[in-house]
Amino acid sequence: MNPKGVSPELLLQVRQDRETIAGELESLHLQHERLQEAANEDTLSGHLRQAIHASHRSLRELAHESGLQTEELCDFLEGNRSLSSEVLDRLARAAGIVVTVSRGL
């Protein structure tokens, strides 16, 4: 044991855990950037992503109500997956989103 009473095994485990966390943190930062970019798209999908985030509903609930797997919804939110118009409609309803269309002249 060292002077602080921490065993060498525990110190080793703490170092390993810190390395694991550091590696995961970079991945999480990249994922966050992809989520932000996809949500900021000036597209129908981008606006739907923004509304989904603003709904504060759990992704698990939204996915279930839309007939999606949670991973599929996450991929859509990250911009890594497109969804059929039927699934987009179900997703919008599940999130309580009302879509209005205005035609620019």
N, C-alpha and C positions, 0 to 999 in steps of 0.2 A: 504494500500500500504506500501511496505517496503521502506527503505531509498533510494533505487535506482529507485523508481517509478514503480516497477514491481508488478502487482497485485498477490495476493495469488493464484488465479485461473490459471494465466499464469505460475507461478512457478510450480504448480501441473502438468499442461500439459507438461511442459518441462521435469519434472522428469519422467512422464509416457512415453513420447517419447523416452527418453534416455534408459529406460528399454526395450522398444520394439526394439530399434535399437541394443542393446546389445544382445538380444535373436536372432535377425535375423543375426547378424554378425557371431555368432558361426555356424549357419547353412550354411552361405555362405562360410566360411572357409572349412567346411567339403565338400561342393559341389566342391569347387576349388580343393581340394585334390583328389577327385574322378575323376575329369576331367583330372588332371595331370597324375594320375596313368593309366587311360584308354588310354590317348594319348601316353604314354611311353611304352605301350605294344609292344613287338617285334612280332607283328602279322599283318596280312593284315588289319584287322580292326583298329589296333593301328596306322598303317602308314596312313590309310585313314583319321583317326581323325586328325593326325598332318597336313596333306595336307589341310583338310577343314579349320582348324584354320589359316593356312598360306595363304589361298586364300583371306582372309579379306572380304569375301562376307557376307551379313547378313544371319543369320540363317533362318529368315523368307523367304527370296528369295530362298535359297537352298532347304528348305523344300518344298516350293510351286513347284519349278521346278522338284523335285524328286517325287512328289505325296505323300508327308508326311505331317503330322501335325507338327508344330514347336515343340510341346512337345515330339513327337516321336523322332525327330532329337536330341533334348536335351538329352533324355534318352539314345540314342545310344552313343552320345558324352561322357556321364558320365559312360558308360560301363554297364548301367542297362538294356539295350535292345539289342537284336540282330536283324539284318535285313536280309531279303532274298537276294540271289545273284542278283536278278533282281533289287531290290531297291538299292542295293549297286552300281550296274552299273549306274543307273540313277543319283544317288548321286555323283558319281565320275565325270560323264559328266557335271552335273550342276556346280560342283566346278572347272571344267577345268583341271581335273586330267587325265594324261595319264599313264596307267599302263603298265610296261614292265616286262616280266618274264625272269628270267635267271635260268638255272638249274645248281645247284651245283653238282660236281662230287665227 
